[in-house]
Each structure stands twice: as structure tokens, then as C-alpha cells.
Amino acid sequence: MPPPTIAETPAPWGASTTAADGSNGSSMLRSITVTHKGHWVRRLLGFMGPGYLVAVGYMDPGNWATDLAGGSSFGYSLLWIIMLSNLMAILLQILSARLGIATGMDLAQACRQHYSRRSAFFQWIVCEIAICATDLAEVIGTAIALNLLFGIPLTWGVSLTVLDVLVVLWLQQRGFRYFEALIISLLAVIFVCIGANLILSSPQWGQVAAGLIPSSQTVTDPKMLYLAIGIIGATVMPHNLYLHSSTVQTRRFELNDEGRRNAMKYASIDVVIALFFALLVNASILVTSAAVFHTSGHHEVAEIQDAYHLLTPLLGTTVASFLFGLALLASGQSSTLTATLAGQVVMEGYVQLKMRPWLRRLVTRSVAIVPALIATVYYGESGTAKLLILSQVILSLQLPFAVVPLVRFTSDKAKMGIFANPVWLKRLAWLVVTIIVSLNAAMLYGLVSG
């Protein structure tokens, strides 16, 4: 008997066994009922959630530095780059959802089945390192927020971040919908705080609109090009592709062609809406930076701490700095929770090794805390800034191992059947992959060469 294709071997999200109908009472797989009748809005609401889990990765502390630097250095000129990078991210996340819905497997499981055992093991190790690097950025971002808001020393702030293991344990007992609700609530905090600061900054909306138009100066100006590469390079988070292909399977849609087609449609709408909010947040950070820092002559603001301390005197109110710090704290916490979930998906998918979420969180967080503590103790704020850069380098190295298999699998009719990417989508996807991987390589070279 020939080996089964991906589509013939559905695998559950976070479960060890699957019943004939694809259900498993003890797992998150197909644990959320969605209606198949009624108004389309009602049906859409049942599928909304997974898109917001991946959206947090596009507005985490690691992205803030490039947005701040882009606005302070070049005003509104790089807004179109943020929009372009978001569109590319939407495409890849839609492909991720299609893979999970059509095959019943997440990206990690698909890689384990397709590649040799040695190759899959190597990919798993690389992916685990990238997730720890992601968690490192969240640890640092959370510690900086605690320091700015409450004056807690960075070393203590780094240590306190381990307590979110208790949050993961509580959410595990409550159910997946509660997890999604918490993430959406944190995203709402970010959106409101960043939006309020945007209003306080009083940007020139005509110039904001002009910034959405592509400009050749982005390519001809080396410094602007480097920042543009940084914005695009830091956009796609590899672990989000694994996470999304898994979490879309929490919905109990009909297991036939029509049911999967509808699930793909609503999952795509979900991720478009969620990443549109991520676009608004990133664009608002850049616009606020441009309106406050660039117009006042502060063209070198790239550090989160510098932006926090400058907002109050430049806008004339302490509320601006407080909102900035609160949004940063919410960003760090939401990102770190979804990174835990992604780590569990990757571990079970690649090596079928299962670990309780709170224990998985403790292990990952411990790996991230050690270098963060060393950096804060010996090097202070400058050390944390260097670690943030290092985390982006590691993510850049891991990115091809996620995006290339994703496009390859979703374009293969033997694996996806009638849901394989059409020719136009396949070409567009490979173009996006080429752009992102090339720009990440350029960013990596720039960071390594100084």
C-alpha cells in the first residue's frame, strides 16, 4: 500500500488519538461548535479567533523598534512598506489556514510526514530555537514595560515573567475559547492605547495619506532601504504559520468538500480582519513616532525606553507615556501566551512529544530568562537591546524552514486535492516567499556586518 497523502491522514490539535469522525473529547481538536446555517455573520463569528492569535505576533515588542525608528527617521514615508508587509503576511496566513483545514494536519505534522526523520528532527530543533528567541523578545518587552510603568528593575521584571505559567495553567482548565477571549482582550488594550496616543500626537493626515503611496526614495536611500528591509523582515513570524494551521482545526466544521470550503472562506475573513487591526497598530506606532519625534527634530529614536520618556515632554501629558507602556505590557503578555501554544504544536507535530502547556511554558520561559538575566545584570538596557536584535536574527534564519514547505504543500494537488493553490496563487505565493526570504537575508547580513 502506498504511503498516505497528507489529506488522508488527519491529525488532531494537541491530541494523541482521533475518532473516526475526527473528534476527540480530551483535545482541542474540533472542540468549538460552529453553526452551518443562518446568517453569514453568525457563521463567521463561530470561526473568529485563530486569526487574532496570530495577529499578536505582528505587533509584538520585536516590531515596535522598527516602527519607531522608521517614523522618527523618515516621517510618514515608510507607511506603504508596513502596508505591503501586512498584505504578504495575510497571504501566508491564509495558506496556513488552508493547509490545516484541507488536510487535518498542521504544518509541523505535514513536515514530519513529508521529510526524512533526520530532516524533520533538524527542522524541529531550529524551530524550537526560534520560538525561544521569540520568547526572549517577549520577556525583554514585558520587563521593559514593568520597569517603565512601575519602576521595577529589569532583572526583577525578567524574573517575574515566569509567573504567566499560572495563567497558562488556568486557561488550560477553562477551554480554548477562554484563551482566545483573553488574547482578544489584550489586543483591545493595545489598540485603544495606541489609538489614543495617535489622536494625542495630531499627525498631518495629508502626509499620512501620501506615505501610503510607494516611493522610489525607499530604494535609492540606503538608510531608508535598510529600515524598510527591517520592517518587512520582522513582519512574518515563523511560529505563527505552525500555530494557525493548528488552531483552525479547533472548529467543528463539516468534514466534506463544501464544509472545508466554507471553513476556508471564514478562516480567511477572520485572518484578514485580525491582521488589518495589526496593520492599524503598526501604522499608528510609526505615525505617532513621525508626528511626535520626527517633526520635533528627534530623528534617532529607536529604543522603546527613549520613546516612552520623550512622549510626556513632547506631548505635554503623562497619559501618553502611560498608555505607551500599558500597550507594551499587553503586547508582551499576549505574544508570550501564543508563543507557548505554538511551541506545543511544534513539539507534538515534529516529534510527537507531548507536554502539559504549563510545563512547556516553564521550559521555554526558563531558556529565555537565562540570557535575558545575564544581559540585564551585566549590560543593563544596552544588553537587552542587543538581545532583541539577536532574537530577530534567529527568527530570520528559521523563516525559510516554515514558508517554503508551506507554499510547497499547499500547491501540491496530491496533498491538497481540489484545494491546492491555483496557478496564480502559487506564483504569487512563491514571489512573496522570495521577497521575504531575500529581505530577511539582507537584514541578517546587515546586522551581522554591523
Buried (B, 14 or more C-beta within 10 A) or exposed (E): EEEEBBBEBBBBBBBEEBEEEBBBEEBBBBBBEBEEEEEEEEBBBBBBBBBBBBBBBBBBBBBBBBBBBBBBBBBBBBBBBBBBBBEBBBBBBBBBBBBBBBBBBBBBBBBBBBBEEEEBBBBBEBBBBBBBBBBBBBBBBBBBBBBBBEEBBBBEBBBBBBEBBEBBBEBBEEEBEEBBBBBBEBBEBBBBBBBBBBEBBEBBEEBBEBBEEEBEEBEEBEEBBBBBBBBBBBBBBBBBBBBBBBBBBBBBBEBEEEBBBBBBBBBBBBBBBBBBBBBBBBBBBBBBBBBBBBBEEBEEBBBBEBBBBBBBEBBEEEBBBBBBBBBBBBBBBBBBBBBBBBBBBBBBBBBEEEBEBBEBBBBBBEBBBEBBBBBBEEEEBEBBBEBBEBBBBBBBBBBBBBBEBBBBBBBBEEBBBEBBBEEEBBEBBBEBBEBBBEBBBBBBEBBEEE
